[in-house]
Amino acid sequence: MVNYFNIVGMVADKSGYLWALSSENGIVILNLQTGLVAHYSTQQIQKNLNKYNINRFLSMDIDQNGNIWIVGLGSNFHHEFIKNY
């Protein structure tokens, strides 16, 4: 999976997780303590976005409160959103 994961952003949170964002394949979250990996596909992420159509992701960042911010590009918009997993 990671071989085809074009990374456009990566952040580490205070809880010990490393978040990697792919432009087209969603998010991979690595627990740095246990080594366990979770993958959220673009389709899974879109289900939480009120039916926004995301064609690809552009970047991600983490704020001082630990919120993960992701910038996505859709067919008729450029939209920032937040999602806590």
Secondary structure, 3 states (H helix, E strand, C coil): CHHHCCEEEEEECCCCEEEEEECCCEEEEEECCCCCEEEECHHHHHCCCCCCCEEEEEEEEECCCCCEEEEEEECCCEEEEECCC
